[in-house]
Amino acid sequence: MKIIMLGAPGAGKGTQAKMLAERYGIPHISTGDIFRANIKNNTELGKKAKSYMDAGELVPDELVVDLVVDRIKNKDCMKGFILDGFPRTIPQAEALDYALNNQNEKIDYAINIDVPDAAIVERMSGRRACVGCGATYHVVYNPTKEEGICDACGEKLILRDDDKPETVQKRLDVYHEQTKPLIAHYEKKDSLLTVDGTQDIEVVFAKITEVLDR
C-alpha cells in the first residue's frame, strides 16, 4: 500500500501517518528523515543535498525526488510506504508519478486531512513548549497542571516563533499556493481520500482505516 499524506501544516498528518505505519507494518517516511540519513551516511545524494542546504538554498525538486525514490527502493518498502511532507508541489508529484510508473507502480491513496485555516491557527497558536526538556502542551487540548509551567521538569513554557499566529498564517499561505493543488492532482487519478481532520484523532484514524481495509 503506497500512501501520501496531504493537508495543511498542523492538520495532523504526521500523527495519522505514524498510526497507519504501525497498523499496516509499513515505514513512515518524511523528507527530513531522508535528508538526515543520507547526510549522516555521506552518500552521493546526501552530499549534493548538503551543498544546497549549507548555501541556504532549497534542495531542487529533481534531487528531492531522487532521494525519495532511492529510499522507497529499500526492502522495508516492499509492502508499501507512507510519504509525509512529500510531494509538496505539482512538479514533485509528477516526477514521483513518472518514477513509480517506470517501476510499474503507483500511489494507491493520497489521504487529505482537511482542517479549516482558522482551526489550524487556533491549534498551533495554543501550543506551548518547555524551555527545559522540550515537552509540548496545548493551552486547550493538553494543558499543564500549573499554567505556564512544565509538568515534567518545572521549567517555563513558551510560544515558539513557528507557532505564532502570523507565522502559521504565512505557512498556510504557502500551502494554499504550492501544495493544495495536489488535492486536484490525486483526485484526477482517483486516489484521493479526504477526511474531516477537525474530529478526534481516533475518529479520523477510524475513517481512514475503514477505507484502506476494504
C-alpha positions in Angstrom: 0.0 0.0 0.0 1.6 3.2 -1.2 0.2 6.3 0.6 0.8 10.0 0.5 -0.3 12.3 3.4 -1.8 15.6 2.3 -3.1 18.5 4.4 -2.1 21.9 5.7 0.7 22.3 8.3 -0.8 21.5 11.7 -3.7 19.4 10.2 -2.4 16.2 12.0 -0.8 14.4 9.0 2.2 13.2 11.0 0.2 11.7 13.8 -2.1 9.8 11.4 0.9 8.7 9.3 2.6 7.2 12.4 -0.6 5.4 13.5 -1.1 4.0 9.9 2.5 2.9 9.6 2.2 0.9 12.9 -1.2 -0.7 11.9 0.0 -1.8 8.4 3.6 -2.5 9.1 5.0 -0.1 6.5 7.5 2.7 7.0 6.5 6.3 7.7 8.9 8.3 5.6 9.5 12.1 5.9 11.8 14.0 3.6 13.6 15.4 6.7 14.4 11.9 7.8 15.7 11.0 4.3 17.9 14.1 4.2 19.4 13.4 7.6 20.1 9.7 6.9 21.8 10.5 3.6 23.9 13.3 5.0 24.8 11.2 8.0 25.8 8.3 5.8 27.7 10.6 3.5 26.0 9.2 0.3 26.5 11.0 -3.0 22.9 12.2 -2.9 23.4 13.3 0.7 26.5 15.3 -0.3 24.6 17.1 -3.1 21.7 17.9 -0.8 24.0 19.2 1.9 25.8 21.5 -0.5 22.4 23.3 -1.2 21.4 23.3 2.4 24.8 24.7 3.5 24.4 27.5 1.0 20.9 28.3 2.4 19.2 27.2 -0.8 16.3 24.9 -1.4 17.2 21.4 -2.5 16.0 21.2 -6.2 12.9 19.1 -6.9 14.9 16.7 -9.1 17.3 15.9 -6.2 14.5 15.5 -3.7 12.7 13.1 -6.0 15.9 11.1 -6.4 16.3 10.9 -2.6 12.7 9.7 -2.1 12.8 7.2 -5.0 16.1 5.8 -3.6 14.5 5.5 -0.2 11.4 3.6 -1.4 13.5 1.0 -3.2 14.7 -0.3 0.3 13.5 -3.7 1.4 11.3 -2.3 4.2 9.1 -0.6 1.5 8.3 -3.9 -0.3 4.8 -3.9 1.3 4.4 -0.2 0.8 5.2 3.1 2.5 3.7 6.4 3.8 5.2 9.6 2.5 4.7 12.6 4.8 5.8 16.0 3.6 6.4 15.0 0.0 5.4 15.8 -2.6 4.8 19.5 -1.8 4.3 20.7 -5.4 2.8 19.6 -8.7 6.2 19.2 -10.4 7.3 16.9 -7.5 4.1 14.9 -7.7 4.6 14.5 -11.5 8.2 13.5 -11.1 7.2 10.9 -8.4 4.4 9.6 -10.7 6.9 9.2 -13.5 9.5 7.4 -11.3 6.9 5.0 -9.9 5.4 4.4 -13.3 8.9 3.3 -14.6 8.7 0.6 -11.9 5.1 -0.3 -12.8 3.9 1.1 -9.6 1.6 4.0 -8.5 0.3 5.8 -5.4 -2.7 3.9 -4.0 -4.1 6.6 -1.7 -3.5 10.3 -1.2 -5.0 10.9 2.2 -6.1 14.6 2.7 -6.6 15.6 6.3 -9.0 18.6 5.8 -8.9 21.3 8.6 -10.0 24.9 8.1 -7.3 27.6 8.4 -8.9 29.2 11.4 -8.9 25.9 13.3 -5.2 25.3 12.4 -4.2 28.8 13.6 -6.1 28.1 16.9 -4.5 24.7 17.3 -0.9 25.9 16.6 -1.0 29.2 18.5 -2.2 27.2 21.5 0.9 25.1 21.6 3.5 25.6 24.3 7.0 24.2 24.5 9.1 23.7 27.6 12.5 25.6 27.5 14.0 22.9 29.7 13.1 19.4 28.4 11.3 20.3 25.2 7.9 18.7 26.2 5.0 20.2 24.3 1.5 21.1 25.6 -1.6 22.9 24.4 -3.5 25.5 26.4 -6.9 23.9 25.5 -6.3 20.3 24.4 -3.4 19.3 26.7 -2.9 21.9 29.4 -0.3 21.8 32.2 -1.4 21.4 35.9 0.1 24.9 36.6 -0.3 27.5 33.8 2.9 28.2 32.0 4.9 25.6 33.9 6.1 22.2 32.5 4.6 19.2 34.3 7.7 17.1 33.6 10.6 19.4 34.8 9.1 22.6 36.2 10.7 24.9 33.7 8.6 27.7 32.0 6.7 27.2 28.8 7.0 29.4 25.7 5.1 30.0 22.5 7.6 29.1 19.7 8.1 31.5 16.8 6.9 28.8 14.4 3.6 28.6 16.3 2.8 32.3 16.4 -0.4 33.2 14.5 1.3 35.4 11.9 3.9 32.7 11.2 1.3 30.0 11.0 -0.7 32.1 8.5 2.4 32.6 6.3 2.9 28.8 6.3 -0.8 28.4 5.4 -0.5 30.9 2.5 2.5 28.9 1.1 0.5 25.7 1.5 -2.5 27.1 -0.4 -0.3 28.4 -3.2 2.1 25.4 -3.7 0.7 22.3 -2.1 -3.1 22.5 -2.1 -3.2 21.9 -5.9 -2.1 18.3 -5.2 -5.6 17.6 -4.0 -7.0 18.0 -7.5 -4.0 16.2 -9.0 -4.7 13.0 -7.0 -8.5 13.4 -7.3 -8.0 13.2 -11.1 -6.1 9.9 -10.6 -9.0 8.6 -8.5 -6.7 8.0 -5.5 -7.8 10.9 -3.2 -9.3 10.2 0.2 -10.4 13.3 2.1 -11.2 13.1 5.9 -12.5 15.8 8.2 -9.5 16.5 10.4 -11.4 18.5 13.0 -12.6 15.3 14.6 -10.9 13.4 17.4 -7.6 11.7 16.4 -9.1 8.2 16.9 -12.2 9.1 14.8 -10.0 10.4 11.9 -7.9 7.2 12.1 -11.1 5.0 12.1 -12.5 6.8 9.0 -9.2 6.3 7.1 -8.7 2.7 8.0 -12.3 1.9 7.1 -11.5 2.8 3.5 -8.0 1.2 3.5 -9.2 -2.1 4.9 -11.8 -2.6 2.1 
